[in-house]
Amino acid sequence: MKKDLGSVLALYPTPLVVIGTKVNGKPNWVLAGHVGIMGHDHIMVSLAKAHYTNQGIKETKALSVHIVDEALLKKADYVGCVSGNQTDKSEVFTFSKGANGAPMIDMAKLSMECSVEDIYETDGFDNFILTIDHTYAEESILNEAGKINYDVFKPILFEMPGYTYLKTGETVAKCMTLEK
């Protein structure tokens, strides 16, 4: 028998990402676990309204989204533990300037440069609807066809109820092959 858990978000785990933008002219980074796909060229990032990063995203309309892997996890966790209101996080990562002006983490193996298309507000959250302008991937995580090989990349997932990070990397099956 199933138990009714109430209005509980049950879509975890989700990819763990570091968001980069400029706030008052300086790079700032925040860890985010609330991200979603909105078609093939749009994503959504949801950040609590209190985040320092939000003001930079709203001002510049540009941000970077970096998929966290194990090599990036320690620094990613740190930028999620301290607030840009009290701590200058501009030098946590070595970065380059993206085409839209957003700071891009050099050590990230998979990054998206995005522009804000819309902001949808819900109680306590700013939900940024983003157009993906560019996606950058290290060649070491690409397969022979030039596609991202997630068995090699192994992104970290975030599981909210337990506040834990999960490791990926094992293929269970190929899509549309299980009923054959």
C-alpha positions in Angstrom: 0.0 0.0 0.0 1.3 3.5 -0.8 1.4 6.3 1.7 0.3 9.8 0.8 3.3 12.1 1.5 1.4 15.2 0.7 2.6 17.9 -1.6 6.2 16.7 -1.7 8.6 17.3 -4.6 9.7 13.9 -5.7 11.8 14.6 -8.9 15.1 14.3 -7.1 17.9 13.6 -7.7 18.7 16.4 -10.2 22.0 17.6 -11.8 24.1 19.7 -9.5 25.2 23.0 -11.1 27.3 26.0 -10.3 25.7 29.3 -11.6 28.1 32.1 -12.5 27.2 35.8 -13.1 28.5 39.2 -12.4 27.3 41.1 -9.4 28.4 44.7 -9.1 31.0 44.0 -11.8 32.6 41.0 -10.1 32.1 37.3 -10.7 29.9 35.5 -8.2 29.1 31.8 -8.0 26.3 29.8 -6.4 25.5 26.1 -6.2 22.0 25.1 -7.4 20.1 21.9 -7.4 16.9 23.3 -8.8 17.3 23.1 -12.5 15.0 21.9 -15.3 14.7 21.3 -19.0 12.2 23.4 -20.9 12.7 22.1 -24.4 15.8 21.5 -26.4 17.1 25.1 -26.2 15.8 26.4 -22.9 16.4 25.5 -19.3 15.1 26.9 -16.0 17.2 27.7 -12.9 15.3 28.3 -9.6 17.1 30.2 -6.9 15.7 31.3 -3.5 15.0 35.1 -3.6 17.5 35.8 -0.9 20.5 34.7 -3.0 23.0 37.5 -3.7 23.5 36.0 -7.2 19.9 36.8 -8.3 20.6 40.6 -8.4 23.5 40.0 -10.8 21.4 37.7 -13.1 18.6 40.3 -13.1 21.0 43.2 -14.0 23.2 41.4 -16.6 20.6 39.0 -18.0 23.5 36.6 -18.5 24.8 33.7 -16.6 26.7 30.5 -16.9 25.6 27.0 -15.8 28.3 24.5 -15.0 27.5 20.8 -14.5 29.4 19.6 -11.4 31.5 16.5 -11.6 33.6 15.0 -8.8 36.6 17.2 -9.7 34.5 20.3 -9.3 32.5 19.2 -6.2 34.7 20.6 -3.4 34.7 24.1 -4.7 31.1 23.8 -5.8 30.0 22.8 -2.3 31.9 25.8 -0.9 30.2 28.4 -3.1 26.9 26.8 -1.9 27.8 27.2 1.8 28.8 30.9 1.9 26.8 33.9 0.8 28.1 36.5 -1.7 26.6 39.1 0.7 29.3 38.3 3.2 32.1 36.5 1.2 33.8 37.5 -2.0 33.6 34.4 -4.1 35.0 36.0 -7.3 38.4 34.1 -7.1 37.1 30.6 -6.1 37.3 29.5 -9.7 39.7 30.4 -12.5 37.4 31.7 -15.2 37.2 33.2 -18.6 34.6 35.7 -19.9 31.9 34.2 -22.1 30.6 35.7 -25.2 27.6 37.2 -23.3 29.9 38.5 -20.5 29.1 35.8 -18.0 32.1 34.3 -16.1 32.8 30.7 -17.3 34.6 28.3 -15.0 37.8 27.1 -16.8 38.0 23.7 -14.9 34.3 22.8 -15.6 34.1 20.0 -18.2 30.6 20.9 -19.3 29.2 24.4 -19.3 26.3 26.4 -20.8 26.3 30.1 -21.5 22.7 31.4 -21.1 20.7 34.5 -21.5 17.6 35.3 -19.4 14.5 35.2 -21.4 12.0 35.6 -18.6 11.8 35.5 -14.8 8.9 33.7 -13.2 8.4 34.5 -9.5 6.9 32.0 -7.0 6.7 32.2 -3.3 10.3 32.7 -2.1 11.9 31.8 -5.5 13.1 33.6 -8.7 12.8 31.1 -11.6 15.0 32.1 -14.4 13.8 31.0 -17.9 17.0 30.7 -19.9 17.9 30.4 -23.6 21.0 28.3 -24.1 23.4 30.4 -26.2 26.4 28.1 -26.2 27.4 24.7 -24.7 31.0 24.0 -24.1 32.4 20.5 -23.4 35.9 19.2 -22.8 36.9 16.8 -25.6 37.8 14.2 -23.1 34.1 13.7 -22.2 32.9 13.4 -25.8 32.3 10.2 -27.7 33.4 9.5 -31.3 30.3 11.2 -32.7 31.1 14.4 -30.7 28.2 13.8 -28.2 28.6 14.0 -24.4 29.5 10.6 -22.9 27.9 10.6 -19.5 29.6 7.3 -18.6 32.9 9.2 -18.9 31.8 12.6 -17.5 29.8 11.2 -14.5 27.9 14.3 -13.3 27.1 14.7 -9.6 23.4 14.6 -8.7 21.7 16.4 -5.8 19.1 14.7 -3.6 17.2 17.3 -1.6 15.4 15.3 1.1 18.7 13.9 2.4 20.9 16.9 1.3 23.3 14.4 -0.4 25.4 14.3 -3.5 25.1 11.1 -5.7 27.6 9.9 -8.2 26.5 8.8 -11.7 28.2 6.8 -14.4 26.6 3.4 -15.1 24.4 2.9 -18.1 21.4 0.7 -17.4 20.0 0.4 -20.9 19.6 2.3 -24.1 16.3 4.1 -24.7 13.6 2.3 -26.7 15.4 -1.1 -26.5 13.8 -2.8 -23.5 10.6 -4.1 -25.1 12.3 -5.6 -28.1 
